[in-house]
Amino acid sequence: GNEYIEYGQGNRAIGLGHAFPEVLDAVRKVLGNGSNFTRPAPIEIQAAEALLELVPAADMVKFCKDGSDATTAATKLARAWTGRDLLACCHDQPFFATNDWFIGTTPMDAGIPQRVKDLTLTFGYNDISSLEALFQQYPEQIAGVIMEPAKYEEPTGNFLHQVQQLCEQNGSLFILDEMITGFRWNLSGGQAEYDIQPDLSCWGKALGNGFSVSALAGKRQYMELGGLHHDRERVFLLSTTHGAETHSLAAAIATIGVYQREPVIETLYARGQRLLEEGTQLIRSHGLERHLQIIGRPCCLVLTTLDADFHPSQAMRSLWLQETIKRGILMTSLVVSYTHSDQDIDQTLQAMDGAMVVYRKALEGGVENYLVGSPSQVVYRRFNSPQTTS
């Protein structure tokens, strides 16, 4: 078979590396005793204590299986706490949930009633005036603001703290989606990296190093609405058949332990920094700096592909993937893991160098003459094929 150096990392769900031995050992140890029980298992408490140790802003945590579970539960708590219907999410950050409250904000919104779409508003990252305008337009109607601490752009002008202040002034909950920033930006996520404490935060992806586990963490006064010890209306918060599978929680505990004992975060930054600096040097050496760009934090990089007219191009992206795959690299993104070695980075840079030769030729001679098959398409599109008008 073929062997590849891989940089998709399970859509960033892998931080330590595929099949990381210590995580697999922890999973095997608990599987022999069963994986799913009607009643809570002691490992749930152990996992909760391990995660909450990393998240000083949170008092309680509830585990689930994917990011959509956690973010959607967070928005439900915000609505229950405030008695309001509207949500605000950042439109510069591409994904928060598969659920209607978010997908209704995208072009791929078939099957979602308009009245549901109208309940989610959007604002721009590092554009505090756009969020201010929403609070002015919808006074005392916005239940919560949900966003990632950062994506490919760093917060400027104390942006995150300004968002939090607006939420406090308007009685809305401030929710951070830490699916990607957690276990990459910082072991304790973007909230630690940027010194901010949200009301609720959502975790997943690298939390289980590829095993399906996510979490909603938050301040007790909000989280308790999903429990039994309050006098308010009950909130059906999270009830997932597989949410407390023991092997996934064991994977999370083991993953956290490795991060705490070993220089995982430092290694992610170091390997990524090499890709960023030396990859950018290669781009310049081929005269492609206006067509290829490596962006993001070193721990979570992506490469953008522009055509001869300097527009984002799925055809050029497909060509880039084709040429790097030929050279033994799977590069849907440039997301490194703890397992990536300097030798892996060397081989990756060599492959990028070769792919850039073909990329340059395609810019000059037409991508259709170099790309085998049809180009990929963006995810959020209304139809599978371009629509024509008669």
Secondary structure as UniProt FT lines:
FT   STRAND          5..6
FT   HELIX           9..12
FT   TURN            18..19
FT   HELIX           21..31
FT   TURN            32..33
FT   HELIX           42..52
FT   TURN            53..54
FT   TURN            56..57
FT   STRAND          60..64
FT   HELIX           67..82
FT   STRAND          86..90
FT   TURN            91..92
FT   HELIX           100..103
FT   TURN            104..105
FT   TURN            110..111
FT   HELIX           114..117
FT   TURN            118..119
FT   STRAND          120..123
FT   TURN            125..126
FT   HELIX           128..137
FT   TURN            139..141
FT   STRAND          142..147
FT   TURN            157..158
FT   HELIX           159..170
FT   STRAND          173..177
FT   TURN            179..181
FT   TURN            183..185
FT   TURN            187..188
FT   HELIX           189..193
FT   TURN            194..195
FT   STRAND          200..203
FT   HELIX           205..208
FT   TURN            209..210
FT   STRAND          214..218
FT   HELIX           220..223
FT   HELIX           224..226
FT   TURN            241..244
FT   HELIX           246..261
FT   HELIX           264..285
FT   TURN            286..287
FT   TURN            289..291
FT   STRAND          292..297
FT   TURN            298..299
FT   STRAND          300..306
FT   TURN            308..309
FT   HELIX           314..326
FT   TURN            327..328
FT   STRAND          329..330
FT   TURN            338..339
FT   HELIX           342..365
FT   HELIX           367..369
//
